[in-house]
């Protein structure tokens, strides 16, 4: 749900002028939980036909991961605990995320801009304090409730399709499947998502800050 304030934030962000090639120097990251028996989508049936029954687990379990993508490449796929607080995320940034993000852009060049959503532990005071002195540069004024502007969401969908095809049945089996699915995602597909950013911003403007097809 987008409030009037959310729409105004999205419009402001979409209308902000950015230099040519800006998005090629941005790393988008996100967390995602992949569950067993995740294929719970609906079924197509004829009128009057009963849907086919299928087995599901009441508590299927899952694994939470973090990763990022940019024009220059992908980060490693990192496995996270189910819940995190600001201090936990700060430790993760220092030991895993920051080195991984900076690896995508050589130290002799300008460090990348980091795009992440406004999840609670992302915006924790200890995290924001650290990022102000970090070599990473968080993207300015990222609007809340805007998954359509984070191409990493599209990358997760690519990965989810691959996981469904492999259909792991245990958490032990899910972990290597996630790793393989992550490695399978082609850079051409990621770059196509990044190329779409100007169109996404135009779509936000056309929708007066509302939802877009992305």
C-alpha positions in Angstrom: 0.0 0.0 0.0 1.3 3.4 -1.0 0.3 6.4 1.0 0.3 10.0 -0.4 3.7 10.5 1.4 5.1 7.3 -0.2 4.0 8.5 -3.7 5.6 11.9 -3.1 8.8 10.3 -2.0 8.8 8.1 -5.1 8.1 11.0 -7.4 10.9 13.1 -5.9 13.3 10.2 -6.3 12.2 9.5 -9.9 12.6 13.2 -10.9 16.1 13.6 -9.4 18.6 14.3 -12.1 21.6 11.9 -12.2 24.7 11.9 -14.3 25.0 9.7 -17.4 26.0 6.2 -16.5 25.0 6.6 -12.8 23.3 3.2 -12.5 26.3 1.4 -13.8 28.1 2.4 -10.6 25.4 1.3 -8.3 25.3 -2.0 -6.4 21.8 -3.2 -5.5 21.5 -5.6 -2.6 18.7 -7.3 -0.8 17.8 -10.2 1.5 15.5 -13.1 0.5 14.2 -16.1 2.3 13.8 -19.2 0.1 11.4 -21.8 1.5 10.9 -25.5 0.8 7.7 -26.2 -1.0 7.7 -22.6 -2.2 5.7 -23.3 -5.3 2.3 -22.4 -3.9 1.0 -20.6 -6.9 -2.5 -21.2 -8.2 -3.6 -23.7 -10.8 -5.5 -23.3 -14.1 -8.7 -25.4 -14.1 -11.7 -25.7 -16.4 -15.0 -24.4 -15.2 -16.5 -27.0 -12.8 -13.2 -28.9 -12.4 -11.7 -29.4 -9.0 -8.1 -28.3 -8.5 -5.6 -31.1 -8.1 -4.6 -31.8 -4.5 -0.9 -31.6 -3.7 1.2 -32.2 -0.6 2.6 -29.3 1.3 4.5 -29.0 4.6 2.9 -27.0 7.4 6.2 -25.6 8.5 8.4 -26.1 5.4 11.5 -24.2 6.7 13.8 -22.1 4.6 17.1 -20.3 4.3 17.7 -16.5 4.3 20.3 -15.1 2.0 21.9 -11.8 1.1 23.4 -10.8 -2.2 24.0 -7.8 -4.5 24.4 -7.2 -8.2 25.9 -4.5 -10.4 27.0 -3.8 -13.9 30.4 -5.1 -13.0 29.3 -8.4 -11.4 27.7 -10.2 -8.6 28.6 -10.5 -4.9 28.9 -13.8 -3.2 25.7 -15.4 -1.9 25.8 -15.0 1.9 23.6 -17.1 4.2 22.0 -15.1 7.1 20.3 -16.0 10.4 16.5 -15.9 10.3 16.4 -12.6 12.3 18.9 -9.8 12.6 19.2 -6.6 14.7 21.1 -3.5 13.8 24.2 -4.7 15.6 24.1 -8.0 13.8 23.7 -6.3 10.4 26.6 -3.9 11.2 28.9 -6.9 11.9 27.7 -8.5 8.6 28.5 -5.2 6.7 32.0 -5.0 8.2 33.0 -8.6 7.7 31.1 -9.7 4.6 29.0 -7.1 2.7 31.5 -4.2 2.5 34.5 -6.2 1.3 32.3 -8.0 -1.2 30.7 -4.8 -2.5 34.0 -3.0 -2.9 35.5 -6.0 -4.6 33.3 -5.3 -7.6 35.0 -1.9 -8.1 38.8 -1.6 -7.9 40.1 0.6 -5.1 41.8 2.9 -7.7 38.3 3.9 -8.9 35.6 5.9 -7.1 33.7 3.5 -4.7 30.2 2.4 -5.8 26.9 3.7 -4.6 25.0 1.2 -2.5 21.3 0.6 -3.1 19.4 -1.2 -0.3 15.8 -0.8 0.9 14.7 0.6 4.2 14.4 -2.6 6.2 14.5 -1.9 9.9 18.0 -3.2 10.6 19.3 -1.3 7.4 18.3 2.0 8.9 19.4 1.3 12.5 21.4 4.2 14.0 24.6 2.1 14.5 24.5 1.1 10.8 23.9 4.6 9.6 26.6 6.0 11.8 29.1 3.5 10.3 28.1 4.1 6.7 28.7 7.8 7.1 32.4 7.1 7.5 32.5 4.1 5.2 33.9 4.0 1.7 30.4 2.8 0.6 28.1 5.5 -0.4 24.4 4.7 0.3 22.0 6.0 -2.4 20.3 9.3 -1.4 16.7 9.5 -0.3 15.7 6.0 -1.2 11.9 5.9 -1.2 10.1 3.4 1.1 7.9 0.7 -0.5 9.7 0.7 -3.8 10.7 -2.9 -4.7 10.0 -2.0 -8.3 13.0 0.3 -8.3 15.4 -2.3 -6.9 16.4 -4.7 -9.7 17.7 -7.2 -7.2 14.0 -8.1 -6.7 14.0 -9.2 -10.3 17.2 -11.2 -9.9 15.6 -13.0 -6.9 12.7 -14.0 -9.2 15.1 -15.4 -11.7 16.7 -17.4 -8.9 13.4 -18.5 -7.5 12.5 -20.0 -10.9 15.7 -22.0 -10.9 15.1 -23.3 -7.4 11.6 -24.4 -8.2 12.9 -26.4 -11.2 15.3 -28.2 -8.9 12.7 -28.8 -6.2 14.9 -29.4 -3.2 13.2 -31.4 -0.4 15.4 -30.7 2.6 17.3 -27.7 4.0 20.5 -29.5 3.5 19.6 -29.9 -0.2 18.3 -26.4 -0.5 21.7 -24.8 0.3 23.7 -26.1 -2.7 20.7 -25.5 -4.9 20.6 -21.9 -3.9 24.3 -21.6 -4.6 24.0 -23.2 -8.0 21.0 -21.1 -8.9 22.9 -17.9 -8.0 25.9 -18.9 -10.1 23.6 -19.7 -13.0 22.2 -16.2 -13.3 23.8 -14.6 -16.3 25.3 -11.1 -16.2 23.5 -10.2 -19.5 20.2 -10.7 -17.6 21.4 -8.6 -14.7 22.6 -5.8 -17.0 19.2 -5.8 -18.8 17.6 -5.1 -15.5 20.0 -2.2 -14.8 19.4 -0.8 -18.3 15.7 -0.6 -17.4 16.2 1.9 -14.5 15.5 5.0 -16.6 12.3 3.4 -17.8 11.3 2.4 -14.3 11.8 6.0 -13.1 9.7 7.3 -16.0 7.0 4.7 -15.1 6.9 6.1 -11.6 6.5 9.6 -12.9 3.7 8.5 -15.3 1.9 6.7 -12.4 2.1 9.9 -10.3 4.3 8.0 -7.8 2.1 4.9 -7.9 2.7 1.3 -8.7 4.5 0.2 -11.9 4.6 -3.0 -13.9 8.2 -3.6 -12.7 
